[in-house]
Amino acid sequence: MTSAPVIGVVVNPVAGLGGRVGLKGSDGPEVQRRALALGARPEAAQRADLTVRQLLSLAPEVELLTVGGPMGCGAGRVVHRPAGEPTGAADTRAAVRALVGAGAGLLLFCGGDGTARDVLDALGPFAALPVLGVPAGVKMHSAVFAHHPRAAAEVAAAWARGTGVRLAPAEVVDRDEDALRAGRVGARVYGRLTVPLLPARVQQRKTGSSADSPADSLGGIAAELAERVGPGALLALGPGTTTHAVATALGAPDASLTGVDVLRVRTDGTARLELRDARADQLLALPDTPWIALSPIGGQGFLLGRGNQQLSPDLLRAAGPGRLLVLATEAKLAALSGRPLLLDTGDPALDHALSGHVRVITGRHASAVYRLTD
């Protein structure tokens, strides 16, 4: 008799807490308290639940192991309980070891880059146990995450069936959140985890983007953007080196590198910074529905759902696809090697509605049509 495949599930209940409120991460009790005070709501449990329900519908023969309390997925056999609440990194490490000790053949963890580091610490640098992240953090630059919860379920089900999946090492990368909040960007590779790969379901590691692109290319994108939205328009500009260079070209060098900013376009084609590092509630309270200009994450291709959760589903629906503008140099698009731009807004119906082909502004009077998918 063949035994059922065993999958362990652990949830970081505060993962992503700082995203909607513009805190650029959720590490540490003080940041978590501040996020809650600003109105943040935990979303990791919901994303874990979506993954587990989809997984069990695809592979009902799977045996699930999980953790008690808020670190669990609400299904499966509980094999570990944290000492108390709130939970932290030490609890994640203890839970991972307990799930492995109880026989998990695949570990699903729901969190962000910080949680991936905790899993790496628990398993050790040479662990062969396959691991897959359900994305629920703010940044998620590591190459250990599925594109979204549904993709995580599809990969886990394929692993359980033993079909179409190969195992490969993937880098765990994390950034200094304090540096991010100060506008400095830097990342470090902490190690590698073994990840089950299924085509178009597991993300790439973030790579450098177009900060070194010619100034005339970025200046051309800025001029085209200003003309497209028109004088007097409000423009919500997403994070990243490309968008920051565009803001500088528009005459707003004080725009943040790592947050969502609101600019007002002037009649001369420049722009004035009206709101720096905006939260989701502030964006919804703007007097006019803004245009939204974003650049995909280098190497990964994510347009929404990685580091720009301030752009909530409510705002995106209000703006509509016609006010969503994509900015990228030709070199940045070429670096994707034909892979599509990706969506993970937290609302699968919205992701599906936004999917299709979009026109990417690549310079002055220059654009490319590119696929956008959930």
Salt bridges, closest charged atoms under 4 A:
GLU30 OE1 - ARG33 NH2 3.06
GLU43 OE2 - ARG20 NE 3.57
ASP49 OD2 - ARG53 NE 2.81
GLU63 OE2 - ARG77 NH2 3.30
ASP118 OD1 - ARG93 NH1 3.73
GLU154 OE1 - ARG201 NE 2.25
GLU171 OE2 - ARG192 NH2 2.98
GLU171 OE1 - ARG205 NH1 2.60
ASP174 OD2 - ARG117 NH1 3.23
ASP174 OD1 - LYS139 NZ 3.78
GLU177 OE2 - LYS139 NZ 3.19
GLU177 OE1 - ARG181 NH2 2.77
ASP178 OD1 - ARG181 NH1 3.27
GLU224 OE2 - ARG228 NH2 3.88
GLU224 OE1 - ARG364 NH1 3.12
GLU224 OE1 - HIS365 ND1 3.51
GLU227 OE1 - ARG364 NH2 2.89
GLU274 OE2 - ARG264 NE 3.82
GLU274 OE2 - ARG272 NH2 2.42
ASP277 OD1 - LYS24 NZ 2.81
ASP281 OD1 - ARG279 NE 2.98
ASP288 OD2 - ARG264 NH1 3.41
ASP344 OD2 - ARG47 NH2 2.61
ASP344 OD2 - ARG306 NH1 2.87
ASP347 OD2 - ARG317 NH2 2.28
ASP374 OD2 - ARG150 NH2 3.93
ASP374 OD2 - HIS352 ND1 3.83
